[in-house]
Amino acid sequence: MKLLLLTTLVAAVSAVEYTIETTTANVKHAQTNGKIFAAAINHKGVMLEFGDLNNPHHNDLEKGKTDTFHFKSNVDLGEIGCLVLRAGGKDAWLPKSVRIFSSTDAKGVEGKNDEKDWLSTDTSLKGDKGKVAKMWCKPGV
């Protein structure tokens, strides 16, 4: 029992906190009720999956709104190199800007969606013309 408690305490102390901020564009249909997944990559190529961007009991990724998502992990990426967001369905989403930082990398990565790429698994020319994933990286990565 003592070993389990000690292991839990060490894990809690060493957990890295990651924060992802997204701003949805303020245009018609920019919001989504679909799943958007997030991951980060460091400069050594290590990728950390965060899963679905979802705050329970909150309507996330709404038109013109900024949302903040918090994750904890025992994996410390150190300096974050890139943020990857990917669609989990055909309900398209138009991000305006994104940011990720952590308790070990306060600067993190931020970026804008100047190309106005919609995230969606519907990549057809007759459909959303979406991109399944989009990546924002620090210069030089």
N, C-alpha and C positions, 0 to 999 in steps of 0.2 A: 504494500500500500504506500509506504514512504517513497519507494522508487518511482511509482506511478505519479505521485504528487510532485516529486522533484522533476521528473521528465516534463510534466505539464507546465510547471513554472518556468523551466529553462526554455521550452518552446514558446511560451507566451512572451518572455523577455526578448527572445531573439527574432520574433516575428517582425517582418518588414511590412509597413503599411503603404499601400499604393492608392493613389487618388486619380480618378479619371474624370475630367470635366468635358462635357459635350454641349455645344450650342446648336440647336436646330435652326435651319434657315427660316426666315419669315416670309415664305411664299406659299401659295395654295398647294395643299396636299403634301407639304414637306414632312409632316409628322408620320409616325408609324406606330402600330400596335404589334408589329412583328418583332422577332428576336434579332438583336444585334450583338455579336460576340466580340470580345476584346482580347488582345494579347500584346505583350511587350517583348522586345528583343534587345539584348545588350550587345556590346561591341565584340564579344567573344562568340556570338551566334547562339547564345542560350535563349530559348523562347519560353516565356511564362504565360500560360493560358489563364485568363480570369473568368471565362464563361460569359454568360448572358448579362448584358447591362440592364439590370432590373432592380429598382428599389421597391420592395414589397409595399403594397397598399398605396402606391403613388403612380400617377399616370406620367411615365417618363417619355422623353423624346417627342415632345409636343412642339408645334410650330412657334418659333420665336423664343423658346425657353432654353435656359441653361440648366443642365442636370449634373449632379455630382454623385459619383459612385465610389465606394470605399471597399477595398479588398485587403486581406492580410495573407501573408505567405511566409513560409520558412525559407523560401528561395530569395536570396538577395542578389538582384541583377547588378548591383553597383550602379554604374552610370548607364542610364537607359538610352538606347540608341534609336529605337523606332517604336511607334505605336501602330498596331494593326487592328482595324475594325472590319468585320465581315458580316454579311447578311445571312440570316437564317431562314429566309422566306421571301415570298413575292410581294409583301407589303413594303414598298419602297420607302426609303428614308433619305432626306437631304441634309447632311450635316453642314453647318456653316464653319465651325471651328472646333478643334479638339485640343486637349492638353492632358498629359500624364506626368506625375511626379511621385516621389516616394519619400519615406523617412530617411533614406540614405542617399537620395538624389533630389535635392530641393528644386533644382533648375528643370530637370526632366526634359520633355519634348513637347512642343506645341506646334500647331499648324492650322492653316486655313484650307478650305475647299474652294479655291479660286476657280477650279475647273467646273465646279457645280456638278460633280459626279454624284449620281444617286446610288445608294447601296441597295441592291436587290438581287435575288437569284433569278429574276426575269431579265435576262440580258438580250432578249430578242429585239430586233429593230422595230417590230410592231407593238411591243410591250413597253416596259419601263426603260429600256435601253440602259439598264443598270449595270453596275460593276459588282461582282460578288464580294470583292474586298478592296480596301484602300489602305495604303501605308504612308505614314508621315515619319520622316527620319531627321535627325540632326544633320547639319551639313557635314559632308565628309564620310558619311556612313554608307 
